[in-house]
Amino acid sequence: MSEEKKVRFVSKIRIGFIRKIWNRFWYFLGYFGLGNNLRVFANKVRGVKIGKNVFIDAMVHIDTAVPHLITIEDNVKLSIGVKIFAHNSVFQDVNPKDPIAVSPVLIKKRAQIAPNAIILEGVIIGENSIIGTSAVVNKDIPDGYIAVGIPAKPIKKYKDAREIFLKEANKKRKINK
């Protein structure tokens, strides 16, 4: 997927009855399935593009209408309660004549998404980025940043935060010896 946004506006997302049943079955396995391997497999069957060594915790919601628009690269971790959407039908829910926004989501290598974070349509989460607990991501997060809040905003470079963390951890180790 290129870095360029590909937002489409559609009047309806058509999913046939059999496909809907098929998607629902695999969705439930991907949501409640025992073990990471089952959850990853179930979401791949639904059309989510998933790389190697991806961890998907229980109760992670990945878009049910257009799962094929979501790409999760290698070594990504999705914690419990994460929600990822590649479409937005909120305006159509109020006014049926309004369009639905449909746009791909990309979560790049080694990103970590903390519990209950929400990723909205059209977002790119950068490589080595961390999204904080309960953050709502409605804009791209650059490579190597920690982002928190509603809406999520980059607050610190991962590299800088890691240095501070390691210094603090080493101090504690010395004290505890």
Secondary structure, 3 states (H helix, E strand, C coil): CCCCCCCEEECCCCCCHHHHHHHHHHHHHHHHCCCHHHHHHHHHHHCCEECCCCEECCCCEECCCCHHHEEECCCCEECCCCEECCEECHHHHHCCCCCEEECCEEECCCCEECCCCEECCCCEECCCCEECCCCEECCCECCCEEEECCCCEEEEEHHHHHHHHHHHHHHHHHHHC
